[in-house]
């Protein structure tokens, strides 16, 4: 049984930092992509960043480039999102997602992912 468990969300002032974690268990393939998505109130879910698990290649949403960093610890099987210089518009529920096996190298759409976490809430105050 696959489980993705996010943690690290919270309330922070604009300009501050948070680090999100996603502990993965039950995934059977290292040939996978993992990503962070977010959904702000009243908006559609969007992909923030994606990483290839083995080689570590990454891709970011334009609005977070230079502020957010996605990374992974292959031994701990944990995905991270370091978020710096946070803005009020970064307020959202953040989800981690995993795509196993074949598919797009940097899958960008929700339906390309096989597994999802329950989400962790990030609130950035102005």
SULMOUR-V804142 format. One record per helix or strand of 3 or more residues. SS is the DSSP state (h for helix, s for strand). FROM is the first residue (numbers start at 1). TO is the last residue. If there is no record, write none. Layout:
ss/from/to
SS/FROM/TO
SS/FROM/TO
This chain:
ss/from/to
s/3/7
s/10/13
s/18/25
s/32/39
s/46/52
s/58/60
h/62/64
s/68/73
s/78/83
h/88/90
s/92/100
h/110/112
s/120/125
